[in-house]
């Protein structure tokens, strides 16, 4: 069976479960926690256009924009409304924290508008690439969205009242829009929760908590087809990331033994599983990951993992002592195994709290760090036929601003595997690539270069 690897690189996928308001669209997401502002979108690569549908809980005007940094100044925006049976949409550019002036050239096409049940709905289309300096391009990686609405219509096209509600968020608008797409959850599948067991979170800034867990026992093995975070309500800021590492040892006697991953009190067999082969990975801002229809993450059976050690990063800067947490991961799986096995290949620059391994010079506005995975390494790690990369998880901490992955074969640089020029530490999610990339273990000078700026 050919292996297809998901690439986890030390640096949103939108849900494939489409909201009923978004029929005909490929992706959907609420932009606020109160679910008053819904965004649907789809990309047409032959015409290089993107079509949006926004729906807000108002009968007034609705605003939507692409921002360079999540703030209003510098944002490429539209403002639209429905009034007296007619729809209006204006292409604008925000120069400051005031009502954005209307662009001289309108590069957004209004497709439809409507009002119903206290909601305003607008559908519009634009080019992915910028048409003029006041248009921002929509690129791979993170897109920072700003949104707003008012409960009243403008009195005229030149008199628009200030917003009543606003917000910003980060989204991967181009993830899963090419030949690699998330599949709908259809057919027979089950779900299983990997949860922490009422952890009394230590009253320190940062804790890495290790919980041994047993996976479902399935004689012939199974494929994970989707996984998502299960975050205890009220702990969204506390839980920063969760990694489930495969554990090939028999840790059944230690399933009730959990603690700080860096504590010597954990059994050695449990500590050794941490940092090994990841089975599942999630970080703050992620919405969950649905795999393509022919790919699954194998577990159980003869050769699959039977146990995991789940590492949860608790971010507790206020050092509160009253957090009791039972967050974790939910995996959806099927016993009707798919054509390809997936696995996570992890590489990048190692950083440890115990050793100085990555130094950044002081008073530098920009610095590039590079990490090479040379042919001598891929020859040992990859099967002879190579692997196909269908997804990436670019990760850095707060100093990281841009991340990209180069691919070099026979001293020739091939197209980049992935790039994120607008990295947002608070939005870390797996990106389905526009097309798969094949990485070969030979010849010896076939390298993959991971670069972080």
N, C-alpha and C positions, 0 to 999 in steps of 0.2 A: 504493500500500500504506500503510495507516494505521501510524503509528509509535507504539509503546508504549515509554515510557521508564522505565528503572529510575532512581530518584532517589538520588544519592550526596550526602549532606549532611555538610559539615565540622562533625564531632563526634568465634543459632545455628540458623543454620537446621539443623534436625536432618536427618540423611540420609534420603533417600527410599528408600534401599536397605534394606528392612526385614530385621532379624535373624529367623531362622526361629523363635526363641523368642517373637517378637512378632507372630505372625500374628493378624490382626483389629485391630491397632493401627496408627495412622497414622505414628507417630514412635518412634524408638528411639535410645538412646545409652548407651554404657558410661560410668560416672561416675568410674572410676579407670583409670590407665594399665595396670594388671595385668589388667583386664577380669574382675574378680571380682564386680562389681556392675552389673547391667543394669537400665536403666529403659526402659519402654515407656509411651506415653500417647496418648490421643485425647480430643478435645473435642466435646461435643454442645451446640451453641449454642442450639437450641430450649429445652432444659432448663437451660442455663447450668451444666453440670456438666463435670467432667474425670475421666476414669478412668485410673488408674495400674496398671501391673504392674511389680513389682520382683522381681528374682531375684538372690540372693547365694550365694556359695560357702560356705555354712554350713548346718548342721542345727540351729542355734540361732535366736535372735531376730534380727530385721532392723528397722532404724530408717530413717525417711525424713522429711525436714522441709523447710519453707519458712522461710528466714531473712531478716531485714531487711538483713544485712550480710555474710553468709557465716560468721558465728560462731554458736555454740550459744545463748547467752543471747538471749531474745526470739524463739526459733524456735517455729513451729507444727509439731508433730511427730506421727508415729504410730510405734508399736512393735508388731510382730506376730510370731507364731510358729505352728508346727504341732506339736501334741503329742498322742499317743495317739489319732490320727485326728481331732482337733478343731482348728479354727483359732481364733486369738485376735488381736484388733486393738484397740489402745487409742489414743484421741486424747489427746495430752498437750501441755503448753506449758512450754518451758524458761525458767525464771526466772534460772538461773545455770548454772555448769559442774558441775552435779550431775544425777542422774537426774531428768528432767522429771516433775513430778506429773501425775496423771491429771486431765483436765478433768471438771468436774461434768457438762457436757453433751457427749455424744459426737456429733460432726457428720461423722463419716466412716463409710461403710458398707463392711464387708468383703464382697466378692463371692465369693472363693474362696481356698483355701490348699492347698499341697501340698509334699511333700518327695520328691526323686528325684535319684539320681546325685550325692549330696553337696550338693545345692542346695535352698534354700527359696524358694518362689514365693508371692507375695501379690498379689491383685488387689483394689483398693478404689476407691471413688468418693466425691467431695466436690463441693460447690458452688464455683464460681469466686469468688464474692464472700464476704466474711466474714459469718458468722452471729452472731458475738459478739466481744467485744474480744480474746479469746484465739485467734481464728482470723485468719490473715493472708490478704488477698485475693491472687488470681493475676491479674496485670495484664499489659497489653502491655509489650513491652520485655524487660528482663532479669529473670529470676527466679533468686535465689541458693538453691541446694539444699545441704542438709547430709544426710549419710548415715552409717550406722554398722551394725555387726553384731557379735554375740558367737557363739562356737562352741558355746555351751550354751543350752538353754532356761531360762527362769525357773523357779524351784522352785515359784512360785505367781504369781498375777496381781499380787500386791503386793510381790513380791521379784524384781526384775530386776537381774542383775549388770551391771557396767559394760562398755562396749564393748571388743572386742578390736581392732577396726579401724574407722577413721572417716575422713571427708574432706568436702570441700566443692567445689562447682563452680558455674558460672553457665550458664544455659540460657534460650533463648527459647521458653517453653512454648506460647505462642499463635501463633508464626510458622507460617504455612502451614496454619492450621486453619479458615479461612473459605472463601470462594468462590475465592480465589487459592491454588492448591495446586501444589506441586512434582510433576512427572510422573515416573513410573518410567522408567528407561532401557530402553526397548523398541525394537524395530525395528533398522534397520541404522545403526550409528554407528561412528566411529573415534575414537582419541585421539591427542593429540600433546603432547609435553612441551616447555615453554619453560623452559630451565634455565640457571643461571649456570655458567660454565666454570672450575670449580676456582679460585674467588676466594681469594686470600690476604688475608683480612680484616684491614684496618689495625688496629693496636693502639691505637685511640682509642675514646672512649666511644660516639660515634655516627658512622655512615657511611651515606651514601646512594650506592648503587652502581648505575651505569647499564650495562646490557648490551643492545646492539642484537641483534635476532633476526628471522629471516625466518619468516613463517607458511606453512603448506602452500599450494601453488599449485593452485587448483581453478578451472577455466575458467568455470564458471557460478556460482561462489560457493557458500558453505555457511553453516550456522547452528551456532554454539556452543550446546549445550543443557545443559551442565554444566561447571563448572570447580572445581578443588580445589587446595589447596597440596601441594607435594611438598617436604617439609622433610627435609633430611639428618638421619638419626638422631643424636641428641646435640646438635643445633643448635636445639632447640625454643625455648630461651630467647634464643638469638642472633638469630633471624630474627623481626623484629617486624611488618613488613608488606611486601607486594609489590603494585606497581601496574604494569600493562602498558599503556603509552600507544600509541595508534595513530600510525603514522608514514607520511605520504603521500609523503615524499621517497624517492628511490632511495638506500638506504643499504647496498646490497649490498657496495660496496668496504670498508665499515667493520664488517662482522659480527664480525671478530676484534679489534676495538678496544673495550675496555671500561675503565671506571675510575670514580673518584669523580665523581658527578653534578655536583659543584660545582667540579671541576677544569677549569682552562683548557686542559688537554692534550687533552680530548675534542674531536673535530671539531664545529664549530658546527652542522652539520646534525643531528647526534645530540642535542646539548644542546637544540636548539629543539623537538625532539619531546617531550622531557620536560615534563610539566605541561600537555600538550594534552588531547585527547579520550581518556579512559580506555576501554579495551576490557574489561579484567578488573581486579578489585580484591579483595584479601584482607588481613585483619589478624589479629593474635594472638587465639587463642581460636576462630576460625572453623573450621567443619568442611567447608566447600565449599558450593557453590550449585547447585541444580538448578532450571532454569527451568520455568514452567508449560508444558503440552503444546502450546499454540498460539503460543509465543513463542520467538525465537532471536536471538542476537547475530550479526549478519552480518559476514563477512570474505571476502577474496579476490574473485574475479570481476571484473566491470567497475568497480564503484564501491567495493567493500569494501577495507579496509586490507590491504596486502601485507606490511608490516613492523610491528614494535613495538619500543619501547625500554622494557625492563623495569627498573623502579626497585625495588631491595631495600633496606629499612632494616635495617641491622645494629646491634643494641643490645649493646654490649660494655663494660659498666661496669667490669669487672675488667681491661680493656685487655690481654687475652691476645693473644699474637702467633702462636699456632699453629693458628688456625682456617683450614681450607681448605674452602670451601663450594661445593656444587653444587645448592643448593635452587632452587626455582622453582614453576611452575604447570603443571598438567595440564588440558588442555581436551578435552572430548568434543564431537564435532561430527557433523553429518549433512549429506549433500548433498541430502536430501529436505527442502527448505526449508519452514519453517512459515508460518502465515498472517501473523504480525506480526513486524516487525523491532523489536528492543530497542536502546536506547542509554542511556548513563549521562549524566545531567544533574547537574552538580556546582555547588553554590553554598554559600556560608557566609562566614565572616569570615577573610580572608587573614591568615596569620601567617608572618612571615619571620624568619630568623636574622640578616638583614642590616639590617632596618629595624624601628623600633618602630611597630607597627600596631595592637596591642591591649594596652591598659594596664589592670591590675587594681589598684584602690586598696589600700593596705596596711591590715592589721588589720580587714578586713571579713569577717564570717562568711558572708555571702551577697551575691552580686552577679549581676544579670541582664545579659547581653549580647544584642543583637538585630541581625539582619542582614535587610534588605529586598531582595527581588528584585521591583521594581515593574513595572507594566504596560508602561512604556516599554522595559524590558529583555525581557520575555517576548514582546512584539510582534516583536522582532527575532530572537529565538532559536527560537520555536516555530512549527510549521506552522499554517495558518489554522484547521484543525479542532481544534487543541489536541492534547494528549497525555494518555494514561492512565498514572498512576503505579501500579505494582503491587508495588513493593518499595522499601525504604529501607536506607540504611547510615548510621546516626547515629554521628558521630565527634567526639570531643574528646580532649584530653590529660588529665593527671591532675587538673587543677583542675576539670574538668567533672563535675558530679554529676547533673544532669538535663538532658535535651534534648527539645524538642518542636517540632513544625512546624505553624504556623497557616496557614490558607488563607482569604483575603479576596477577595470579588468584589462589585463595586458597593457598596463601603463596608459590606458585610454579612459578618460572620465566619461562615464555613462550618465544618462539623466538622473537627477537627484531622486532618491527614494521618497523623501518627504521634506517639508519645510514649514516652519511656523515663525513668521516675522513679527507676530504680535502676541508672544507668549504671555499668558496670564496665570500666575501661580495659583490663583483661586479657581481656575477652570482647567482641570486636568482630566482628559478623557481619551479613550481609544478612538483613533481616526481610521475609518475604512478608506483605503487608497482608491484613487480613480481607476487604477489598473494594477494588477499584480506585477511584482518585480522578482525575477529569478536571480538568486545568488548561488554561484558555483564555488565548490571548494578547491578547484584546480583551474588554471595553473597556480603555482605558488605565489605569483605576484598579483593575484586577484584579491584586492583589498576592499573592505568597507570602511569608510572614514566617518566617524561621528564628530560633528563640529558644533560647539555651543558658543554663542556670543552673549 
